Protein backbone atom coordinates (compact mmCIF):
# COMPACT_ATOMS: atom_id res chain seq x y z
CA UNK A 1 0.00 0.00 0.00
CA UNK A 2 1.27 3.45 -0.81
CA UNK A 3 -0.14 6.93 -1.19
CA UNK A 4 1.18 10.46 -1.00
CA UNK A 5 1.10 13.46 1.33
CA UNK A 6 -1.89 15.67 0.43
CA UNK A 7 -1.28 18.36 3.05
CA UNK A 8 0.79 19.29 6.09
CA UNK A 9 -1.12 21.41 8.63
CA UNK A 10 -0.16 23.20 11.83
CA UNK A 11 -0.91 26.20 14.02
CA UNK A 12 1.32 28.02 16.50
CA UNK A 13 -1.62 28.80 18.81
CA UNK A 14 -3.85 25.85 19.63
CA UNK A 15 -7.45 26.23 18.36
CA UNK A 16 -6.67 28.99 15.87
CA UNK A 17 -7.07 28.27 12.16
CA UNK A 18 -4.73 25.71 10.63
CA UNK A 19 -2.13 26.85 8.11
CA UNK A 20 -0.68 24.64 5.39
CA UNK A 21 3.01 24.00 4.77
CA UNK A 22 4.64 22.72 1.59
CA UNK A 23 7.37 21.00 3.61
CA UNK A 24 8.37 20.55 7.23
CA UNK A 25 10.54 18.52 9.57
CA UNK A 26 8.63 16.05 11.72
CA UNK A 27 10.50 15.74 15.01
CA UNK A 28 10.03 13.39 17.98
CA UNK A 29 7.45 15.78 19.46
CA UNK A 30 5.78 16.82 16.20
CA UNK A 31 6.20 19.68 13.74
CA UNK A 32 8.42 22.50 14.97
CA UNK A 33 6.26 25.23 16.50
CA UNK A 34 2.99 23.30 16.25
CA UNK A 35 0.65 24.07 19.18
CA UNK A 36 3.42 25.89 21.02
CA UNK A 37 0.85 28.19 22.61
CA UNK A 38 -2.65 27.75 24.02
CA UNK A 39 -5.38 29.87 25.58
CA UNK A 40 -6.98 29.79 29.03
CA UNK A 41 -9.92 31.69 30.51
CA UNK A 42 -10.07 33.85 33.64
CA UNK A 43 -10.34 30.69 35.79
CA UNK A 44 -7.29 29.14 34.15
CA UNK A 45 -9.30 26.58 32.18
CA UNK A 46 -8.24 25.51 28.70
CA UNK A 47 -10.20 27.27 25.95
CA UNK A 48 -10.49 25.48 22.61
CA UNK A 49 -12.74 25.40 19.57
CA UNK A 50 -15.43 23.45 21.40
CA UNK A 51 -15.98 26.45 23.67
CA UNK A 52 -15.18 29.27 21.24
CA UNK A 53 -15.58 28.38 17.59
CA UNK A 54 -14.75 31.92 16.47
CA UNK A 55 -11.07 31.33 17.27
CA UNK A 56 -10.64 29.70 13.85
CA UNK A 57 -11.16 33.12 12.29
CA UNK A 58 -7.61 34.00 13.38
CA UNK A 59 -4.38 32.25 12.40
CA UNK A 60 -0.87 32.19 13.82
CA UNK A 61 2.79 31.52 13.08
CA UNK A 62 5.94 31.39 15.19
CA UNK A 63 9.49 31.69 13.91
CA UNK A 64 12.74 32.36 15.78
CA UNK A 65 10.88 33.42 18.90
CA UNK A 66 8.57 35.83 17.07
CA UNK A 67 4.83 35.23 17.15
CA UNK A 68 2.46 36.50 14.48
CA UNK A 69 -1.31 36.42 14.79
CA UNK A 70 -3.47 37.30 11.79
CA UNK A 71 -6.90 38.67 12.77
CA UNK A 72 -10.16 38.51 10.79
CA UNK A 73 -10.09 42.25 9.99
CA UNK A 74 -6.83 41.77 8.12
CA UNK A 75 -4.61 43.22 10.83
CA UNK A 76 -1.55 41.42 12.17
CA UNK A 77 0.13 41.39 15.57
CA UNK A 78 3.80 40.43 15.62
CA UNK A 79 6.55 40.60 18.19
CA UNK A 80 9.10 38.81 20.31
CA UNK A 81 7.61 36.41 22.81
CA UNK A 82 8.17 37.58 26.40
CA UNK A 83 7.19 35.24 29.20
CA UNK A 84 5.61 36.01 32.55
CA UNK A 85 4.19 33.93 35.40
CA UNK A 86 4.29 30.14 35.51
CA UNK A 87 0.93 28.34 35.26
CA UNK A 88 -0.41 24.80 35.08
CA UNK A 89 -3.43 23.96 32.95
CA UNK A 90 -5.60 20.86 32.95
CA UNK A 91 -5.94 19.33 29.48
CA UNK A 92 -9.29 17.58 29.29
CA UNK A 93 -8.97 16.41 32.88
CA UNK A 94 -6.30 13.89 31.89
CA UNK A 95 -3.02 15.71 32.57
CA UNK A 96 -1.50 19.01 33.65
CA UNK A 97 0.50 21.09 31.18
CA UNK A 98 3.10 23.46 32.59
CA UNK A 99 3.60 26.78 30.84
CA UNK A 100 4.31 30.49 31.15
CA UNK A 101 1.99 33.42 30.49
CA UNK A 102 2.86 35.30 27.29
CA UNK A 103 3.06 39.05 27.69
CA UNK A 104 2.07 41.34 24.84
CA UNK A 105 -0.93 42.34 22.70
CA UNK A 106 -2.10 38.93 21.50
CA UNK A 107 -4.31 37.95 24.45
CA UNK A 108 -6.29 41.18 24.31
CA UNK A 109 -6.98 40.83 20.59
CA UNK A 110 -7.98 37.17 20.89
CA UNK A 111 -10.17 38.00 23.92
CA UNK A 112 -12.06 40.50 21.78
CA UNK A 113 -12.50 37.90 19.06
CA UNK A 114 -13.66 35.25 21.53
CA UNK A 115 -15.92 37.52 23.56
CA UNK A 116 -14.35 36.52 26.89
CA UNK A 117 -11.10 37.31 28.73
CA UNK A 118 -8.28 35.06 27.58
CA UNK A 119 -4.66 34.57 28.58
CA UNK A 120 -2.08 33.29 26.11
CA UNK A 121 0.27 30.61 27.48
CA UNK A 122 3.38 28.99 26.04
CA UNK A 123 3.85 25.34 26.95
CA UNK A 124 7.17 24.61 28.62
CA UNK A 125 7.74 21.37 26.73
CA UNK A 126 7.48 20.81 23.00
CA UNK A 127 4.42 18.81 22.07
CA UNK A 128 2.83 19.22 25.50
CA UNK A 129 -0.08 21.26 24.14
CA UNK A 130 -1.08 18.63 21.59
CA UNK A 131 -4.37 17.00 22.55
CA UNK A 132 -2.75 13.73 23.60
CA UNK A 133 0.68 15.14 24.38
CA UNK A 134 3.97 14.52 22.63
CA UNK A 135 3.36 10.75 22.55
CA UNK A 136 0.79 11.54 19.85
CA UNK A 137 2.98 13.95 17.93
CA UNK A 138 1.30 13.48 14.55
CA UNK A 139 -2.08 12.54 13.14
CA UNK A 140 -3.31 11.57 9.71
CA UNK A 141 -6.44 10.91 7.70
CA UNK A 142 -6.96 9.89 4.10
CA UNK A 143 -8.66 12.25 1.68
CA UNK A 144 -10.79 9.29 0.61
CA UNK A 145 -12.14 9.18 4.19
CA UNK A 146 -13.25 12.79 3.79
CA UNK A 147 -14.96 11.85 0.52
CA UNK A 148 -16.71 8.94 2.24
CA UNK A 149 -17.96 11.27 4.96
CA UNK A 150 -19.24 13.71 2.34
CA UNK A 151 -21.21 10.93 0.63
CA UNK A 152 -22.62 9.71 3.94
CA UNK A 153 -23.63 13.26 4.85
CA UNK A 154 -25.14 13.96 1.44
CA UNK A 155 -22.73 16.84 0.86
CA UNK A 156 -22.04 18.01 -2.67
CA UNK A 157 -18.29 18.19 -3.24
CA UNK A 158 -15.70 17.55 -0.57
CA UNK A 159 -15.51 18.08 3.20
CA UNK A 160 -12.79 20.52 4.27
CA UNK A 161 -10.13 18.45 6.04
CA UNK A 162 -9.30 21.35 8.35
CA UNK A 163 -12.37 20.62 10.47
CA UNK A 164 -10.60 17.44 11.68
CA UNK A 165 -7.34 19.30 12.47
CA UNK A 166 -4.98 16.51 11.37
CA UNK A 167 -1.27 16.94 10.73
CA UNK A 168 -1.21 15.01 7.46
CA UNK A 169 -3.71 14.23 4.75
CA UNK A 170 -3.01 11.18 2.60
CA UNK A 171 -4.01 10.84 -1.06
CA UNK A 172 -4.17 7.62 -3.06
CA UNK A 173 -5.43 5.12 -0.46
CA UNK A 174 -8.90 3.74 0.23
CA UNK A 175 -11.35 5.41 2.56
CA UNK A 176 -10.42 4.70 6.20
CA UNK A 177 -7.40 2.63 5.15
CA UNK A 178 -5.63 4.31 8.08
CA UNK A 179 -7.77 2.27 10.51
CA UNK A 180 -5.74 -0.77 9.45
CA UNK A 181 -2.37 0.85 10.12
CA UNK A 182 -2.48 0.72 13.92
CA UNK A 183 0.82 -0.44 15.42
CA UNK A 184 2.45 -0.64 11.98
CA UNK A 185 5.34 1.51 10.76
CA UNK A 186 4.23 4.04 8.17
CA UNK A 187 6.81 6.06 6.25
CA UNK A 188 5.86 9.65 5.44
CA UNK A 189 8.58 11.18 3.32
CA UNK A 190 11.79 10.65 5.28
CA UNK A 191 9.95 10.22 8.60
CA UNK A 192 8.36 7.11 10.09
CA UNK A 193 5.29 7.14 12.33
CA UNK A 194 3.41 4.39 14.14
CA UNK A 195 -0.35 4.93 14.43
CA UNK A 196 -1.44 3.94 17.95
CA UNK A 197 -5.14 4.72 18.07
CA UNK A 198 -8.22 6.11 16.39
CA UNK A 199 -9.06 9.76 16.94
CA UNK A 200 -12.47 9.97 18.61
CA UNK A 201 -14.34 13.05 17.47
CA UNK A 202 -16.02 15.93 19.29
CA UNK A 203 -18.25 18.85 18.32
CA UNK A 204 -15.31 20.87 16.93
CA UNK A 205 -15.72 18.86 13.72
CA UNK A 206 -19.30 20.14 13.31
CA UNK A 207 -17.99 23.71 12.93
CA UNK A 208 -17.07 25.40 9.67
CA UNK A 209 -13.24 25.69 9.82
CA UNK A 210 -13.38 29.19 8.35
CA UNK A 211 -16.16 30.75 10.44
CA UNK A 212 -16.50 28.57 13.54
CA UNK A 213 -20.25 28.27 12.92
CA UNK A 214 -21.98 24.88 13.16
CA UNK A 215 -22.75 23.71 9.64
CA UNK A 216 -22.39 19.91 9.44
CA UNK A 217 -23.64 17.15 11.80
CA UNK A 218 -20.39 15.19 11.55
CA UNK A 219 -20.88 13.33 14.84
CA UNK A 220 -24.30 12.01 13.83
CA UNK A 221 -23.00 11.02 10.42
CA UNK A 222 -19.94 9.23 11.83
CA UNK A 223 -22.06 7.50 14.47
CA UNK A 224 -24.37 6.25 11.72
CA UNK A 225 -22.06 5.09 8.94
CA UNK A 226 -19.17 3.96 11.21
CA UNK A 227 -21.31 2.33 13.90
CA UNK A 228 -19.81 -1.14 13.40
CA UNK A 229 -16.15 -0.10 13.23
CA UNK A 230 -13.79 -1.56 15.83
CA UNK A 231 -12.15 1.46 17.43
CA UNK A 232 -9.99 2.62 20.33
CA UNK A 233 -12.14 5.75 20.85
CA UNK A 234 -15.81 6.51 20.11
CA UNK A 235 -16.74 8.25 16.84
CA UNK A 236 -13.46 7.44 15.06
CA UNK A 237 -12.12 9.47 12.15
CA UNK A 238 -8.38 9.35 11.41
CA UNK A 239 -5.56 8.09 13.63
CA UNK A 240 -2.97 9.53 16.00
CA UNK A 241 0.66 8.49 15.77
CA UNK A 242 3.94 8.25 17.61
CA UNK A 243 6.99 9.45 15.71
CA UNK A 244 9.37 6.50 15.37
CA UNK A 245 11.92 8.23 13.13
CA UNK A 246 12.06 12.01 12.62
CA UNK A 247 12.56 13.33 9.12
CA UNK A 248 11.72 15.77 6.37
CA UNK A 249 8.24 15.62 4.84
CA UNK A 250 6.91 17.49 1.80
CA UNK A 251 3.57 17.59 0.03
CA UNK A 252 3.61 14.86 -2.63
CA UNK A 253 6.03 12.61 -0.71
CA UNK A 254 5.30 8.92 -0.63
CA UNK A 255 3.30 7.45 2.27
CA UNK A 256 3.73 3.70 2.70
CA UNK A 257 3.06 0.99 5.25
CA UNK A 258 6.34 -0.84 5.82
C-alpha positions in Angstrom: 0.0 0.0 0.0 1.3 3.4 -0.8 -0.1 6.9 -1.2 1.2 10.5 -1.0 1.1 13.5 1.3 -1.9 15.7 0.4 -1.3 18.4 3.0 0.8 19.3 6.1 -1.1 21.4 8.6 -0.2 23.2 11.8 -0.9 26.2 14.0 1.3 28.0 16.5 -1.6 28.8 18.8 -3.8 25.9 19.6 -7.5 26.2 18.4 -6.7 29.0 15.9 -7.1 28.3 12.2 -4.7 25.7 10.6 -2.1 26.8 8.1 -0.7 24.6 5.4 3.0 24.0 4.8 4.6 22.7 1.6 7.4 21.0 3.6 8.4 20.5 7.2 10.5 18.5 9.6 8.6 16.0 11.7 10.5 15.7 15.0 10.0 13.4 18.0 7.4 15.8 19.5 5.8 16.8 16.2 6.2 19.7 13.7 8.4 22.5 15.0 6.3 25.2 16.5 3.0 23.3 16.3 0.7 24.1 19.2 3.4 25.9 21.0 0.8 28.2 22.6 -2.6 27.7 24.0 -5.4 29.9 25.6 -7.0 29.8 29.0 -9.9 31.7 30.5 -10.1 33.8 33.6 -10.3 30.7 35.8 -7.3 29.1 34.2 -9.3 26.6 32.2 -8.2 25.5 28.7 -10.2 27.3 25.9 -10.5 25.5 22.6 -12.7 25.4 19.6 -15.4 23.5 21.4 -16.0 26.5 23.7 -15.2 29.3 21.2 -15.6 28.4 17.6 -14.8 31.9 16.5 -11.1 31.3 17.3 -10.6 29.7 13.9 -11.2 33.1 12.3 -7.6 34.0 13.4 -4.4 32.3 12.4 -0.9 32.2 13.8 2.8 31.5 13.1 5.9 31.4 15.2 9.5 31.7 13.9 12.7 32.4 15.8 10.9 33.4 18.9 8.6 35.8 17.1 4.8 35.2 17.2 2.5 36.5 14.5 -1.3 36.4 14.8 -3.5 37.3 11.8 -6.9 38.7 12.8 -10.2 38.5 10.8 -10.1 42.3 10.0 -6.8 41.8 8.1 -4.6 43.2 10.8 -1.5 41.4 12.2 0.1 41.4 15.6 3.8 40.4 15.6 6.5 40.6 18.2 9.1 38.8 20.3 7.6 36.4 22.8 8.2 37.6 26.4 7.2 35.2 29.2 5.6 36.0 32.6 4.2 33.9 35.4 4.3 30.1 35.5 0.9 28.3 35.3 -0.4 24.8 35.1 -3.4 24.0 32.9 -5.6 20.9 33.0 -5.9 19.3 29.5 -9.3 17.6 29.3 -9.0 16.4 32.9 -6.3 13.9 31.9 -3.0 15.7 32.6 -1.5 19.0 33.6 0.5 21.1 31.2 3.1 23.5 32.6 3.6 26.8 30.8 4.3 30.5 31.1 2.0 33.4 30.5 2.9 35.3 27.3 3.1 39.1 27.7 2.1 41.3 24.8 -0.9 42.3 22.7 -2.1 38.9 21.5 -4.3 38.0 24.4 -6.3 41.2 24.3 -7.0 40.8 20.6 -8.0 37.2 20.9 -10.2 38.0 23.9 -12.1 40.5 21.8 -12.5 37.9 19.1 -13.7 35.2 21.5 -15.9 37.5 23.6 -14.3 36.5 26.9 -11.1 37.3 28.7 -8.3 35.1 27.6 -4.7 34.6 28.6 -2.1 33.3 26.1 0.3 30.6 27.5 3.4 29.0 26.0 3.8 25.3 26.9 7.2 24.6 28.6 7.7 21.4 26.7 7.5 20.8 23.0 4.4 18.8 22.1 2.8 19.2 25.5 -0.1 21.3 24.1 -1.1 18.6 21.6 -4.4 17.0 22.6 -2.7 13.7 23.6 0.7 15.1 24.4 4.0 14.5 22.6 3.4 10.8 22.6 0.8 11.5 19.9 3.0 14.0 17.9 1.3 13.5 14.6 -2.1 12.5 13.1 -3.3 11.6 9.7 -6.4 10.9 7.7 -7.0 9.9 4.1 -8.7 12.2 1.7 -10.8 9.3 0.6 -12.1 9.2 4.2 -13.3 12.8 3.8 -15.0 11.9 0.5 -16.7 8.9 2.2 -18.0 11.3 5.0 -19.2 13.7 2.3 -21.2 10.9 0.6 -22.6 9.7 3.9 -23.6 13.3 4.9 -25.1 14.0 1.4 -22.7 16.8 0.9 -22.0 18.0 -2.7 -18.3 18.2 -3.2 -15.7 17.6 -0.6 -15.5 18.1 3.2 -12.8 20.5 4.3 -10.1 18.5 6.0 -9.3 21.3 8.4 -12.4 20.6 10.5 -10.6 17.4 11.7 -7.3 19.3 12.5 -5.0 16.5 11.4 -1.3 16.9 10.7 -1.2 15.0 7.5 -3.7 14.2 4.7 -3.0 11.2 2.6 -4.0 10.8 -1.1 -4.2 7.6 -3.1 -5.4 5.1 -0.5 -8.9 3.7 0.2 -11.4 5.4 2.6 -10.4 4.7 6.2 -7.4 2.6 5.2 -5.6 4.3 8.1 -7.8 2.3 10.5 -5.7 -0.8 9.4 -2.4 0.9 10.1 -2.5 0.7 13.9 0.8 -0.4 15.4 2.4 -0.6 12.0 5.3 1.5 10.8 4.2 4.0 8.2 6.8 6.1 6.2 5.9 9.7 5.4 8.6 11.2 3.3 11.8 10.7 5.3 9.9 10.2 8.6 8.4 7.1 10.1 5.3 7.1 12.3 3.4 4.4 14.1 -0.4 4.9 14.4 -1.4 3.9 17.9 -5.1 4.7 18.1 -8.2 6.1 16.4 -9.1 9.8 16.9 -12.5 10.0 18.6 -14.3 13.0 17.5 -16.0 15.9 19.3 -18.3 18.8 18.3 -15.3 20.9 16.9 -15.7 18.9 13.7 -19.3 20.1 13.3 -18.0 23.7 12.9 -17.1 25.4 9.7 -13.2 25.7 9.8 -13.4 29.2 8.3 -16.2 30.7 10.4 -16.5 28.6 13.5 -20.2 28.3 12.9 -22.0 24.9 13.2 -22.8 23.7 9.6 -22.4 19.9 9.4 -23.6 17.2 11.8 -20.4 15.2 11.6 -20.9 13.3 14.8 -24.3 12.0 13.8 -23.0 11.0 10.4 -19.9 9.2 11.8 -22.1 7.5 14.5 -24.4 6.2 11.7 -22.1 5.1 8.9 -19.2 4.0 11.2 -21.3 2.3 13.9 -19.8 -1.1 13.4 -16.1 -0.1 13.2 -13.8 -1.6 15.8 -12.1 1.5 17.4 -10.0 2.6 20.3 -12.1 5.8 20.8 -15.8 6.5 20.1 -16.7 8.3 16.8 -13.5 7.4 15.1 -12.1 9.5 12.1 -8.4 9.4 11.4 -5.6 8.1 13.6 -3.0 9.5 16.0 0.7 8.5 15.8 3.9 8.3 17.6 7.0 9.4 15.7 9.4 6.5 15.4 11.9 8.2 13.1 12.1 12.0 12.6 12.6 13.3 9.1 11.7 15.8 6.4 8.2 15.6 4.8 6.9 17.5 1.8 3.6 17.6 0.0 3.6 14.9 -2.6 6.0 12.6 -0.7 5.3 8.9 -0.6 3.3 7.4 2.3 3.7 3.7 2.7 3.1 1.0 5.3 6.3 -0.8 5.8 
